[in-house]
Amino acid sequence: MTRCIGCENCAAICPTGAIQVEDGKASVKEQDCVECCACIYDCPMDAITLRREDSDNGKD
């Protein structure tokens, strides 16, 4: 979140409270995130991205 300006839009819109802004930068508690992407759409700086874990889906 290097582009974060600390506007707190993401924290305000997060339905689970997974985002907190400290020292002017947002941080995400990944265990609380439900991947609704509301924060991504609401961020004026495009500072938030969704990082998905690679999963083993049985393919070789």
PDBQT receptor file of N, H, CA, C and O in Angstrom, charges set to zero:
ATOM      1  N   MET A   1       0.820  -1.183   0.000  1.00  0.00    +0.000 N 
ATOM      2  CA  MET A   1       0.000   0.000   0.000  1.00  0.00    +0.000 C 
ATOM      3  C   MET A   1       0.865   1.248   0.000  1.00  0.00    +0.000 C 
ATOM      4  O   MET A   1       0.659   2.159   0.802  1.00  0.00    +0.000 OA
ATOM      5  N   THR A   2       1.813   1.283  -0.885  1.00  0.00    +0.000 N 
ATOM      6  H   THR A   2       1.981   0.543  -1.537  1.00  0.00    +0.000 HD
ATOM      7  CA  THR A   2       2.726   2.419  -0.924  1.00  0.00    +0.000 C 
ATOM      8  C   THR A   2       2.058   3.699  -1.397  1.00  0.00    +0.000 C 
ATOM      9  O   THR A   2       2.543   4.789  -1.095  1.00  0.00    +0.000 OA
ATOM     10  N   ARG A   3       0.957   3.593  -2.132  1.00  0.00    +0.000 N 
ATOM     11  H   ARG A   3       0.563   2.707  -2.377  1.00  0.00    +0.000 HD
ATOM     12  CA  ARG A   3       0.252   4.786  -2.611  1.00  0.00    +0.000 C 
ATOM     13  C   ARG A   3      -0.756   5.322  -1.597  1.00  0.00    +0.000 C 
ATOM     14  O   ARG A   3      -1.393   6.344  -1.848  1.00  0.00    +0.000 OA
ATOM     15  N   CYS A   4      -0.908   4.663  -0.477  1.00  0.00    +0.000 N 
ATOM     16  H   CYS A   4      -0.390   3.832  -0.273  1.00  0.00    +0.000 HD
ATOM     17  CA  CYS A   4      -1.894   5.045   0.531  1.00  0.00    +0.000 C 
ATOM     18  C   CYS A   4      -1.614   6.453   1.056  1.00  0.00    +0.000 C 
ATOM     19  O   CYS A   4      -0.483   6.789   1.406  1.00  0.00    +0.000 OA
ATOM     20  N   ILE A   5      -2.678   7.273   1.103  1.00  0.00    +0.000 N 
ATOM     21  H   ILE A   5      -3.597   7.000   0.819  1.00  0.00    +0.000 HD
ATOM     22  CA  ILE A   5      -2.550   8.633   1.631  1.00  0.00    +0.000 C 
ATOM     23  C   ILE A   5      -3.228   8.771   2.995  1.00  0.00    +0.000 C 
ATOM     24  O   ILE A   5      -3.301   9.869   3.548  1.00  0.00    +0.000 OA
ATOM     25  N   GLY A   6      -3.717   7.665   3.528  1.00  0.00    +0.000 N 
ATOM     26  H   GLY A   6      -3.657   6.774   3.079  1.00  0.00    +0.000 HD
ATOM     27  CA  GLY A   6      -4.321   7.676   4.857  1.00  0.00    +0.000 C 
ATOM     28  C   GLY A   6      -5.685   8.332   4.926  1.00  0.00    +0.000 C 
ATOM     29  O   GLY A   6      -6.051   8.872   5.970  1.00  0.00    +0.000 OA
ATOM     30  N   CYS A   7      -6.443   8.301   3.847  1.00  0.00    +0.000 N 
ATOM     31  H   CYS A   7      -6.146   7.862   2.999  1.00  0.00    +0.000 HD
ATOM     32  CA  CYS A   7      -7.755   8.968   3.810  1.00  0.00    +0.000 C 
ATOM     33  C   CYS A   7      -8.813   8.244   4.637  1.00  0.00    +0.000 C 
ATOM     34  O   CYS A   7      -9.834   8.833   4.992  1.00  0.00    +0.000 OA
ATOM     35  N   GLU A   8      -8.577   6.988   4.940  1.00  0.00    +0.000 N 
ATOM     36  H   GLU A   8      -7.747   6.510   4.652  1.00  0.00    +0.000 HD
ATOM     37  CA  GLU A   8      -9.445   6.143   5.760  1.00  0.00    +0.000 C 
ATOM     38  C   GLU A   8     -10.743   5.721   5.079  1.00  0.00    +0.000 C 
ATOM     39  O   GLU A   8     -11.629   5.181   5.742  1.00  0.00    +0.000 OA
ATOM     40  N   ASN A   9     -10.879   5.953   3.773  1.00  0.00    +0.000 N 
ATOM     41  H   ASN A   9     -10.160   6.391   3.235  1.00  0.00    +0.000 HD
ATOM     42  CA  ASN A   9     -12.067   5.484   3.052  1.00  0.00    +0.000 C 
ATOM     43  C   ASN A   9     -12.211   3.977   3.176  1.00  0.00    +0.000 C 
ATOM     44  O   ASN A   9     -13.308   3.471   3.411  1.00  0.00    +0.000 OA
ATOM     45  N   CYS A  10     -11.117   3.268   3.018  1.00  0.00    +0.000 N 
ATOM     46  H   CYS A  10     -10.225   3.679   2.827  1.00  0.00    +0.000 HD
ATOM     47  CA  CYS A  10     -11.147   1.804   3.053  1.00  0.00    +0.000 C 
ATOM     48  C   CYS A  10     -11.573   1.283   4.424  1.00  0.00    +0.000 C 
ATOM     49  O   CYS A  10     -12.357   0.339   4.520  1.00  0.00    +0.000 OA
ATOM     50  N   ALA A  11     -11.059   1.895   5.470  1.00  0.00    +0.000 N 
ATOM     51  H   ALA A  11     -10.422   2.662   5.392  1.00  0.00    +0.000 HD
ATOM     52  CA  ALA A  11     -11.411   1.468   6.822  1.00  0.00    +0.000 C 
ATOM     53  C   ALA A  11     -12.887   1.725   7.104  1.00  0.00    +0.000 C 
ATOM     54  O   ALA A  11     -13.545   0.934   7.779  1.00  0.00    +0.000 OA
ATOM     55  N   ALA A  12     -13.397   2.827   6.587  1.00  0.00    +0.000 N 
ATOM     56  H   ALA A  12     -12.863   3.470   6.039  1.00  0.00    +0.000 HD
ATOM     57  CA  ALA A  12     -14.798   3.177   6.819  1.00  0.00    +0.000 C 
ATOM     58  C   ALA A  12     -15.758   2.242   6.092  1.00  0.00    +0.000 C 
ATOM     59  O   ALA A  12     -16.847   1.962   6.591  1.00  0.00    +0.000 OA
ATOM     60  N   ILE A  13     -15.364   1.760   4.922  1.00  0.00    +0.000 N 
ATOM     61  H   ILE A  13     -14.479   1.987   4.516  1.00  0.00    +0.000 HD
ATOM     62  CA  ILE A  13     -16.271   0.933   4.116  1.00  0.00    +0.000 C 
ATOM     63  C   ILE A  13     -16.136  -0.566   4.405  1.00  0.00    +0.000 C 
ATOM     64  O   ILE A  13     -17.014  -1.342   4.026  1.00  0.00    +0.000 OA
ATOM     65  N   CYS A  14     -15.076  -0.977   5.055  1.00  0.00    +0.000 N 
ATOM     66  H   CYS A  14     -14.363  -0.347   5.363  1.00  0.00    +0.000 HD
ATOM     67  CA  CYS A  14     -14.835  -2.402   5.311  1.00  0.00    +0.000 C 
ATOM     68  C   CYS A  14     -15.910  -2.972   6.248  1.00  0.00    +0.000 C 
ATOM     69  O   CYS A  14     -16.055  -2.502   7.376  1.00  0.00    +0.000 OA
ATOM     70  N   PRO A  15     -16.664  -3.982   5.787  1.00  0.00    +0.000 N 
ATOM     71  CA  PRO A  15     -17.761  -4.518   6.597  1.00  0.00    +0.000 C 
ATOM     72  C   PRO A  15     -17.306  -5.325   7.814  1.00  0.00    +0.000 C 
ATOM     73  O   PRO A  15     -18.093  -5.551   8.733  1.00  0.00    +0.000 OA
ATOM     74  N   THR A  16     -16.050  -5.758   7.829  1.00  0.00    +0.000 N 
ATOM     75  H   THR A  16     -15.411  -5.575   7.082  1.00  0.00    +0.000 HD
ATOM     76  CA  THR A  16     -15.577  -6.575   8.946  1.00  0.00    +0.000 C 
ATOM     77  C   THR A  16     -14.587  -5.845   9.843  1.00  0.00    +0.000 C 
ATOM     78  O   THR A  16     -14.135  -6.402  10.843  1.00  0.00    +0.000 OA
ATOM     79  N   GLY A  17     -14.246  -4.611   9.502  1.00  0.00    +0.000 N 
ATOM     80  H   GLY A  17     -14.613  -4.158   8.690  1.00  0.00    +0.000 HD
ATOM     81  CA  GLY A  17     -13.272  -3.871  10.302  1.00  0.00    +0.000 C 
ATOM     82  C   GLY A  17     -11.862  -4.403  10.152  1.00  0.00    +0.000 C 
ATOM     83  O   GLY A  17     -11.034  -4.243  11.049  1.00  0.00    +0.000 OA
ATOM     84  N   ALA A  18     -11.586  -5.036   9.024  1.00  0.00    +0.000 N 
ATOM     85  H   ALA A  18     -12.259  -5.166   8.296  1.00  0.00    +0.000 HD
ATOM     86  CA  ALA A  18     -10.277  -5.651   8.802  1.00  0.00    +0.000 C 
ATOM     87  C   ALA A  18      -9.183  -4.635   8.481  1.00  0.00    +0.000 C 
ATOM     88  O   ALA A  18      -7.999  -4.973   8.504  1.00  0.00    +0.000 OA
ATOM     89  N   ILE A  19      -9.567  -3.396   8.184  1.00  0.00    +0.000 N 
ATOM     90  H   ILE A  19     -10.529  -3.121   8.165  1.00  0.00    +0.000 HD
ATOM     91  CA  ILE A  19      -8.587  -2.383   7.800  1.00  0.00    +0.000 C 
ATOM     92  C   ILE A  19      -8.491  -1.323   8.885  1.00  0.00    +0.000 C 
ATOM     93  O   ILE A  19      -9.497  -0.797   9.362  1.00  0.00    +0.000 OA
ATOM     94  N   GLN A  20      -7.254  -1.026   9.260  1.00  0.00    +0.000 N 
ATOM     95  H   GLN A  20      -6.437  -1.453   8.872  1.00  0.00    +0.000 HD
ATOM     96  CA  GLN A  20      -6.989   0.035  10.218  1.00  0.00    +0.000 C 
ATOM     97  C   GLN A  20      -5.950   0.965   9.621  1.00  0.00    +0.000 C 
ATOM     98  O   GLN A  20      -5.047   0.526   8.909  1.00  0.00    +0.000 OA
ATOM     99  N   VAL A  21      -6.082   2.251   9.913  1.00  0.00    +0.000 N 
ATOM    100  H   VAL A  21      -6.816   2.607  10.491  1.00  0.00    +0.000 HD
ATOM    101  CA  VAL A  21      -5.109   3.229   9.439  1.00  0.00    +0.000 C 
ATOM    102  C   VAL A  21      -4.296   3.689  10.636  1.00  0.00    +0.000 C 
ATOM    103  O   VAL A  21      -4.828   4.244  11.597  1.00  0.00    +0.000 OA
ATOM    104  N   GLU A  22      -2.993   3.445  10.558  1.00  0.00    +0.000 N 
ATOM    105  H   GLU A  22      -2.560   2.994   9.777  1.00  0.00    +0.000 HD
ATOM    106  CA  GLU A  22      -2.072   3.847  11.617  1.00  0.00    +0.000 C 
ATOM    107  C   GLU A  22      -0.894   4.558  10.986  1.00  0.00    +0.000 C 
ATOM    108  O   GLU A  22      -0.367   4.108   9.969  1.00  0.00    +0.000 OA
ATOM    109  N   ASP A  23      -0.486   5.645  11.569  1.00  0.00    +0.000 N 
ATOM    110  H   ASP A  23      -0.915   6.010  12.395  1.00  0.00    +0.000 HD
ATOM    111  CA  ASP A  23       0.636   6.436  11.058  1.00  0.00    +0.000 C 
ATOM    112  C   ASP A  23       0.431   6.825   9.599  1.00  0.00    +0.000 C 
ATOM    113  O   ASP A  23       1.389   6.886   8.828  1.00  0.00    +0.000 OA
ATOM    114  N   GLY A  24      -0.817   7.086   9.221  1.00  0.00    +0.000 N 
ATOM    115  H   GLY A  24      -1.596   7.036   9.847  1.00  0.00    +0.000 HD
ATOM    116  CA  GLY A  24      -1.112   7.547   7.872  1.00  0.00    +0.000 C 
ATOM    117  C   GLY A  24      -1.113   6.484   6.793  1.00  0.00    +0.000 C 
ATOM    118  O   GLY A  24      -1.163   6.814   5.608  1.00  0.00    +0.000 OA
ATOM    119  N   LYS A  25      -1.057   5.214   7.172  1.00  0.00    +0.000 N 
ATOM    120  H   LYS A  25      -1.015   4.946   8.135  1.00  0.00    +0.000 HD
ATOM    121  CA  LYS A  25      -1.072   4.119   6.196  1.00  0.00    +0.000 C 
ATOM    122  C   LYS A  25      -2.068   3.051   6.632  1.00  0.00    +0.000 C 
ATOM    123  O   LYS A  25      -2.187   2.733   7.815  1.00  0.00    +0.000 OA
ATOM    124  N   ALA A  26      -2.773   2.510   5.658  1.00  0.00    +0.000 N 
ATOM    125  H   ALA A  26      -2.676   2.769   4.697  1.00  0.00    +0.000 HD
ATOM    126  CA  ALA A  26      -3.738   1.449   5.936  1.00  0.00    +0.000 C 
ATOM    127  C   ALA A  26      -3.032   0.106   6.046  1.00  0.00    +0.000 C 
ATOM    128  O   ALA A  26      -2.063  -0.169   5.337  1.00  0.00    +0.000 OA
ATOM    129  N   SER A  27      -3.535  -0.714   6.938  1.00  0.00    +0.000 N 
ATOM    130  H   SER A  27      -4.322  -0.491   7.514  1.00  0.00    +0.000 HD
ATOM    131  CA  SER A  27      -3.045  -2.088   7.032  1.00  0.00    +0.000 C 
ATOM    132  C   SER A  27      -4.257  -3.005   7.159  1.00  0.00    +0.000 C 
ATOM    133  O   SER A  27      -5.277  -2.635   7.740  1.00  0.00    +0.000 OA
ATOM    134  N   VAL A  28      -4.126  -4.199   6.608  1.00  0.00    +0.000 N 
ATOM    135  H   VAL A  28      -3.298  -4.499   6.135  1.00  0.00    +0.000 HD
ATOM    136  CA  VAL A  28      -5.232  -5.149   6.556  1.00  0.00    +0.000 C 
ATOM    137  C   VAL A  28      -4.922  -6.349   7.439  1.00  0.00    +0.000 C 
ATOM    138  O   VAL A  28      -3.853  -6.951   7.335  1.00  0.00    +0.000 OA
ATOM    139  N   LYS A  29      -5.863  -6.687   8.305  1.00  0.00    +0.000 N 
ATOM    140  H   LYS A  29      -6.731  -6.197   8.389  1.00  0.00    +0.000 HD
ATOM    141  CA  LYS A  29      -5.779  -7.937   9.058  1.00  0.00    +0.000 C 
ATOM    142  C   LYS A  29      -6.355  -9.006   8.145  1.00  0.00    +0.000 C 
ATOM    143  O   LYS A  29      -7.571  -9.179   8.066  1.00  0.00    +0.000 OA
ATOM    144  N   GLU A  30      -5.477  -9.720   7.459  1.00  0.00    +0.000 N 
ATOM    145  H   GLU A  30      -4.489  -9.580   7.523  1.00  0.00    +0.000 HD
ATOM    146  CA  GLU A  30      -5.911 -10.667   6.428  1.00  0.00    +0.000 C 
ATOM    147  C   GLU A  30      -6.861 -11.731   6.954  1.00  0.00    +0.000 C 
ATOM    148  O   GLU A  30      -7.731 -12.193   6.215  1.00  0.00    +0.000 OA
ATOM    149  N   GLN A  31      -6.718 -12.128   8.205  1.00  0.00    +0.000 N 
ATOM    150  H   GLN A  31      -6.012 -11.753   8.805  1.00  0.00    +0.000 HD
ATOM    151  CA  GLN A  31      -7.598 -13.159   8.758  1.00  0.00    +0.000 C 
ATOM    152  C   GLN A  31      -9.031 -12.652   8.911  1.00  0.00    +0.000 C 
ATOM    153  O   GLN A  31      -9.959 -13.457   9.003  1.00  0.00    +0.000 OA
ATOM    154  N   ASP A  32      -9.228 -11.336   8.941  1.00  0.00    +0.000 N 
ATOM    155  H   ASP A  32      -8.475 -10.683   8.866  1.00  0.00    +0.000 HD
ATOM    156  CA  ASP A  32     -10.568 -10.767   9.067  1.00  0.00    +0.000 C 
ATOM    157  C   ASP A  32     -11.170 -10.350   7.727  1.00  0.00    +0.000 C 
ATOM    158  O   ASP A  32     -12.360 -10.042   7.653  1.00  0.00    +0.000 OA
ATOM    159  N   CYS A  33     -10.367 -10.338   6.679  1.00  0.00    +0.000 N 
ATOM    160  H   CYS A  33      -9.401 -10.588   6.740  1.00  0.00    +0.000 HD
ATOM    161  CA  CYS A  33     -10.815  -9.903   5.359  1.00  0.00    +0.000 C 
ATOM    162  C   CYS A  33     -11.676 -10.983   4.703  1.00  0.00    +0.000 C 
ATOM    163  O   CYS A  33     -11.305 -12.157   4.689  1.00  0.00    +0.000 OA
ATOM    164  N   VAL A  34     -12.833 -10.577   4.160  1.00  0.00    +0.000 N 
ATOM    165  H   VAL A  34     -13.134  -9.624   4.172  1.00  0.00    +0.000 HD
ATOM    166  CA  VAL A  34     -13.725 -11.517   3.477  1.00  0.00    +0.000 C 
ATOM    167  C   VAL A  34     -13.657 -11.350   1.958  1.00  0.00    +0.000 C 
ATOM    168  O   VAL A  34     -14.483 -11.906   1.234  1.00  0.00    +0.000 OA
ATOM    169  N   GLU A  35     -12.690 -10.599   1.483  1.00  0.00    +0.000 N 
ATOM    170  H   GLU A  35     -12.019 -10.148   2.071  1.00  0.00    +0.000 HD
ATOM    171  CA  GLU A  35     -12.440 -10.383   0.053  1.00  0.00    +0.000 C 
ATOM    172  C   GLU A  35     -13.666  -9.852  -0.691  1.00  0.00    +0.000 C 
ATOM    173  O   GLU A  35     -13.962 -10.289  -1.803  1.00  0.00    +0.000 OA
ATOM    174  N   CYS A  36     -14.374  -8.909  -0.070  1.00  0.00    +0.000 N 
ATOM    175  H   CYS A  36     -14.134  -8.554   0.833  1.00  0.00    +0.000 HD
ATOM    176  CA  CYS A  36     -15.537  -8.306  -0.731  1.00  0.00    +0.000 C 
ATOM    177  C   CYS A  36     -15.119  -7.255  -1.754  1.00  0.00    +0.000 C 
ATOM    178  O   CYS A  36     -15.905  -6.892  -2.630  1.00  0.00    +0.000 OA
ATOM    179  N   CYS A  37     -13.901  -6.771  -1.648  1.00  0.00    +0.000 N 
ATOM    180  H   CYS A  37     -13.263  -7.065  -0.937  1.00  0.00    +0.000 HD
ATOM    181  CA  CYS A  37     -13.302  -5.796  -2.570  1.00  0.00    +0.000 C 
ATOM    182  C   CYS A  37     -13.883  -4.391  -2.464  1.00  0.00    +0.000 C 
ATOM    183  O   CYS A  37     -13.587  -3.549  -3.312  1.00  0.00    +0.000 OA
ATOM    184  N   ALA A  38     -14.694  -4.111  -1.458  1.00  0.00    +0.000 N 
ATOM    185  H   ALA A  38     -14.934  -4.795  -0.769  1.00  0.00    +0.000 HD
ATOM    186  CA  ALA A  38     -15.248  -2.767  -1.292  1.00  0.00    +0.000 C 
ATOM    187  C   ALA A  38     -14.133  -1.738  -1.142  1.00  0.00    +0.000 C 
ATOM    188  O   ALA A  38     -14.226  -0.637  -1.685  1.00  0.00    +0.000 OA
ATOM    189  N   CYS A  39     -13.096  -2.084  -0.420  1.00  0.00    +0.000 N 
ATOM    190  H   CYS A  39     -13.020  -2.978   0.021  1.00  0.00    +0.000 HD
ATOM    191  CA  CYS A  39     -11.982  -1.157  -0.209  1.00  0.00    +0.000 C 
ATOM    192  C   CYS A  39     -11.257  -0.840  -1.512  1.00  0.00    +0.000 C 
ATOM    193  O   CYS A  39     -10.826   0.292  -1.730  1.00  0.00    +0.000 OA
ATOM    194  N   ILE A  40     -11.127  -1.829  -2.362  1.00  0.00    +0.000 N 
ATOM    195  H   ILE A  40     -11.477  -2.749  -2.185  1.00  0.00    +0.000 HD
ATOM    196  CA  ILE A  40     -10.442  -1.636  -3.647  1.00  0.00    +0.000 C 
ATOM    197  C   ILE A  40     -11.198  -0.627  -4.494  1.00  0.00    +0.000 C 
ATOM    198  O   ILE A  40     -10.600   0.276  -5.079  1.00  0.00    +0.000 OA
ATOM    199  N   TYR A  41     -12.510  -0.781  -4.558  1.00  0.00    +0.000 N 
ATOM    200  H   TYR A  41     -12.996  -1.514  -4.083  1.00  0.00    +0.000 HD
ATOM    201  CA  TYR A  41     -13.327   0.114  -5.381  1.00  0.00    +0.000 C 
ATOM    202  C   TYR A  41     -13.426   1.515  -4.792  1.00  0.00    +0.000 C 
ATOM    203  O   TYR A  41     -13.636   2.479  -5.528  1.00  0.00    +0.000 OA
ATOM    204  N   ASP A  42     -13.277   1.643  -3.475  1.00  0.00    +0.000 N 
ATOM    205  H   ASP A  42     -13.105   0.860  -2.877  1.00  0.00    +0.000 HD
ATOM    206  CA  ASP A  42     -13.443   2.936  -2.813  1.00  0.00    +0.000 C 
ATOM    207  C   ASP A  42     -12.145   3.727  -2.678  1.00  0.00    +0.000 C 
ATOM    208  O   ASP A  42     -12.184   4.914  -2.354  1.00  0.00    +0.000 OA
ATOM    209  N   CYS A  43     -11.014   3.104  -2.916  1.00  0.00    +0.000 N 
ATOM    210  H   CYS A  43     -10.982   2.140  -3.179  1.00  0.00    +0.000 HD
ATOM    211  CA  CYS A  43      -9.721   3.770  -2.734  1.00  0.00    +0.000 C 
ATOM    212  C   CYS A  43      -9.440   4.750  -3.878  1.00  0.00    +0.000 C 
ATOM    213  O   CYS A  43      -9.362   4.334  -5.034  1.00  0.00    +0.000 OA
ATOM    214  N   PRO A  44      -9.288   6.044  -3.575  1.00  0.00    +0.000 N 
ATOM    215  CA  PRO A  44      -9.048   7.029  -4.628  1.00  0.00    +0.000 C 
ATOM    216  C   PRO A  44      -7.647   6.949  -5.231  1.00  0.00    +0.000 C 
ATOM    217  O   PRO A  44      -7.394   7.521  -6.291  1.00  0.00    +0.000 OA
ATOM    218  N   MET A  45      -6.747   6.248  -4.567  1.00  0.00    +0.000 N 
ATOM    219  H   MET A  45      -6.953   5.783  -3.706  1.00  0.00    +0.000 HD
ATOM    220  CA  MET A  45      -5.361   6.166  -5.026  1.00  0.00    +0.000 C 
ATOM    221  C   MET A  45      -5.011   4.821  -5.649  1.00  0.00    +0.000 C 
ATOM    222  O   MET A  45      -3.860   4.605  -6.027  1.00  0.00    +0.000 OA
ATOM    223  N   ASP A  46      -5.970   3.916  -5.763  1.00  0.00    +0.000 N 
ATOM    224  H   ASP A  46      -6.905   4.090  -5.456  1.00  0.00    +0.000 HD
ATOM    225  CA  ASP A  46      -5.709   2.556  -6.254  1.00  0.00    +0.000 C 
ATOM    226  C   ASP A  46      -4.557   1.909  -5.494  1.00  0.00    +0.000 C 
ATOM    227  O   ASP A  46      -3.691   1.260  -6.079  1.00  0.00    +0.000 OA
ATOM    228  N   ALA A  47      -4.567   2.101  -4.184  1.00  0.00    +0.000 N 
ATOM    229  H   ALA A  47      -5.271   2.629  -3.708  1.00  0.00    +0.000 HD
ATOM    230  CA  ALA A  47      -3.470   1.619  -3.347  1.00  0.00    +0.000 C 
ATOM    231  C   ALA A  47      -3.667   0.191  -2.853  1.00  0.00    +0.000 C 
ATOM    232  O   ALA A  47      -2.741  -0.409  -2.307  1.00  0.00    +0.000 OA
ATOM    233  N   ILE A  48      -4.861  -0.357  -3.041  1.00  0.00    +0.000 N 
ATOM    234  H   ILE A  48      -5.613   0.131  -3.484  1.00  0.00    +0.000 HD
ATOM    235  CA  ILE A  48      -5.168  -1.675  -2.492  1.00  0.00    +0.000 C 
ATOM    236  C   ILE A  48      -5.340  -2.683  -3.618  1.00  0.00    +0.000 C 
ATOM    237  O   ILE A  48      -6.029  -2.420  -4.603  1.00  0.00    +0.000 OA
ATOM    238  N   THR A  49      -4.713  -3.824  -3.463  1.00  0.00    +0.000 N 
ATOM    239  H   THR A  49      -4.152  -4.037  -2.663  1.00  0.00    +0.000 HD
ATOM    240  CA  THR A  49      -4.882  -4.918  -4.411  1.00  0.00    +0.000 C 
ATOM    241  C   THR A  49      -5.209  -6.183  -3.628  1.00  0.00    +0.000 C 
ATOM    242  O   THR A  49      -4.871  -6.307  -2.451  1.00  0.00    +0.000 OA
ATOM    243  N   LEU A  50      -5.857  -7.097  -4.287  1.00  0.00    +0.000 N 
ATOM    244  H   LEU A  50      -6.131  -6.996  -5.243  1.00  0.00    +0.000 HD
ATOM    245  CA  LEU A  50      -6.189  -8.374  -3.668  1.00  0.00    +0.000 C 
ATOM    246  C   LEU A  50      -5.139  -9.386  -4.072  1.00  0.00    +0.000 C 
ATOM    247  O   LEU A  50      -4.933  -9.645  -5.257  1.00  0.00    +0.000 OA
ATOM    248  N   ARG A  51      -4.483  -9.950  -3.089  1.00  0.00    +0.000 N 
ATOM    249  H   ARG A  51      -4.651  -9.739  -2.125  1.00  0.00    +0.000 HD
ATOM    250  CA  ARG A  51      -3.463 -10.964  -3.345  1.00  0.00    +0.000 C 
ATOM    251  C   ARG A  51      -4.047 -12.313  -2.963  1.00  0.00    +0.000 C 
ATOM    252  O   ARG A  51      -4.311 -12.581  -1.791  1.00  0.00    +0.000 OA
ATOM    253  N   ARG A  52      -4.240 -13.142  -3.945  1.00  0.00    +0.000 N 
ATOM    254  H   ARG A  52      -4.025 -12.924  -4.897  1.00  0.00    +0.000 HD
ATOM    255  CA  ARG A  52      -4.790 -14.476  -3.686  1.00  0.00    +0.000 C 
ATOM    256  C   ARG A  52      -3.645 -15.466  -3.511  1.00  0.00    +0.000 C 
ATOM    257  O   ARG A  52      -2.630 -15.413  -4.205  1.00  0.00    +0.000 OA
ATOM    258  N   GLU A  53      -3.845 -16.357  -2.569  1.00  0.00    +0.000 N 
ATOM    259  H   GLU A  53      -4.670 -16.399  -2.005  1.00  0.00    +0.000 HD
ATOM    260  CA  GLU A  53      -2.876 -17.419  -2.346  1.00  0.00    +0.000 C 
ATOM    261  C   GLU A  53      -3.026 -18.449  -3.451  1.00  0.00    +0.000 C 
ATOM    262  O   GLU A  53      -4.146 -18.790  -3.830  1.00  0.00    +0.000 OA
ATOM    263  N   ASP A  54      -1.924 -18.943  -3.968  1.00  0.00    +0.000 N 
ATOM    264  H   ASP A  54      -1.014 -18.666  -3.660  1.00  0.00    +0.000 HD
ATOM    265  CA  ASP A  54      -1.994 -20.034  -4.935  1.00  0.00    +0.000 C 
ATOM    266  C   ASP A  54      -2.478 -21.272  -4.201  1.00  0.00    +0.000 C 
ATOM    267  O   ASP A  54      -2.012 -21.583  -3.105  1.00  0.00    +0.000 OA
ATOM    268  N   SER A  55      -3.405 -21.965  -4.810  1.00  0.00    +0.000 N 
ATOM    269  H   SER A  55      -3.784 -21.712  -5.701  1.00  0.00    +0.000 HD
ATOM    270  CA  SER A  55      -3.918 -23.172  -4.171  1.00  0.00    +0.000 C 
ATOM    271  C   SER A  55      -3.646 -24.366  -5.065  1.00  0.00    +0.000 C 
ATOM    272  O   SER A  55      -3.580 -24.252  -6.289  1.00  0.00    +0.000 OA
ATOM    273  N   ASP A  56      -3.493 -25.488  -4.437  1.00  0.00    +0.000 N 
ATOM    274  H   ASP A  56      -3.547 -25.581  -3.443  1.00  0.00    +0.000 HD
ATOM    275  CA  ASP A  56      -3.291 -26.732  -5.165  1.00  0.00    +0.000 C 
ATOM    276  C   ASP A  56      -4.670 -27.284  -5.483  1.00  0.00    +0.000 C 
ATOM    277  O   ASP A  56      -5.359 -27.800  -4.603  1.00  0.00    +0.000 OA
ATOM    278  N   ASN A  57      -5.066 -27.176  -6.737  1.00  0.00    +0.000 N 
ATOM    279  H   ASN A  57      -4.506 -26.757  -7.452  1.00  0.00    +0.000 HD
ATOM    280  CA  ASN A  57      -6.398 -27.630  -7.107  1.00  0.00    +0.000 C 
ATOM    281  C   ASN A  57      -6.388 -29.013  -7.740  1.00  0.00    +0.000 C 
ATOM    282  O   ASN A  57      -7.332 -29.386  -8.437  1.00  0.00    +0.000 OA
ATOM    283  N   GLY A  58      -5.342 -29.763  -7.506  1.00  0.00    +0.000 N 
ATOM    284  H   GLY A  58      -4.575 -29.460  -6.939  1.00  0.00    +0.000 HD
ATOM    285  CA  GLY A  58      -5.278 -31.128  -7.991  1.00  0.00    +0.000 C 
ATOM    286  C   GLY A  58      -4.663 -31.282  -9.363  1.00  0.00    +0.000 C 
ATOM    287  O   GLY A  58      -4.532 -32.405  -9.850  1.00  0.00    +0.000 OA
ATOM    288  N   LYS A  59      -4.288 -30.206  -9.992  1.00  0.00    +0.000 N 
ATOM    289  H   LYS A  59      -4.395 -29.294  -9.596  1.00  0.00    +0.000 HD
ATOM    290  CA  LYS A  59      -3.676 -30.303 -11.317  1.00  0.00    +0.000 C 
ATOM    291  C   LYS A  59      -2.180 -30.488 -11.181  1.00  0.00    +0.000 C 
ATOM    292  O   LYS A  59      -1.552 -29.932 -10.280  1.00  0.00    +0.000 OA
ATOM    293  N   ASP A  60      -1.619 -31.268 -12.075  1.00  0.00    +0.000 N 
ATOM    294  H   ASP A  60      -2.129 -31.719 -12.806  1.00  0.00    +0.000 HD
ATOM    295  CA  ASP A  60      -0.164 -31.486 -12.071  1.00  0.00    +0.000 C 
ATOM    296  C   ASP A  60       0.515 -30.485 -12.954  1.00  0.00    +0.000 C 
ATOM    297  O   ASP A  60       1.740 -30.505 -13.082  1.00  0.00    +0.000 OA
TER     298      ASP A  60
